[in-house]
């Protein structure tokens, strides 16, 4: 028996990366899944793959930055699959660049997806989660523990959802709803294919981490699913991520020294030939 037998999971940002891998993993462990994202052709392909394993899967076009999209998606899920037992707020991307070269609109755009998109997901799914004493999963980042040069906007958004997850853990516990905040380090995904305007490019930014440091997304999905099944409140994914969070907690001076000495001060965007 799988840890999620007979349950229904809703996942935002399910067209690639951690979202798609979690769709496969939760289905492998017995869940029926609702896959939400803007790129519906990818969702349909993934849904077909999951249905071939014997699980039910819905592909639903959804933009977490639009009011009403999540409510419509949840209504569709409830009509087709029943209530929601697991809601994964995963949709997000990264705005990069030094603060003085970003605009207020850049920060607003970042928060609209990474923070308000999470809130829209929570508000839409929470009634069902309470009915079924379910599980809420918020995908944050190691950047929600420490901020790096050129990553202020992204880190601000991820610090925010970590604070949100902490508060919700206390607020929803009496209702039987667990809250799992996930902080991935470098995991294989398409986040470097998306520029500051949220546009996807076929070629990723050229300044990514070394391949040996990047965890396969399937491994990350298994670790996340295990933490959600156990109703853990916090999980840091990847060894380097755990080291970074531990160091920031217990030896922040070492993080500051390392970033001042080695920190990248300019980050490139996909579709550009030089950092910016």
Beta strands, then each sheet from edge to edge (+ up, - down):
strand 1: 8-12
strand 2: 32-37
strand 3: 57-61
strand 4: 86-89
strand 5: 135-139
strand 6: 178-184
strand 7: 234-237
sheet 1: 3+ 2+ 1+ 4+ 5+ 6+ 7+
end
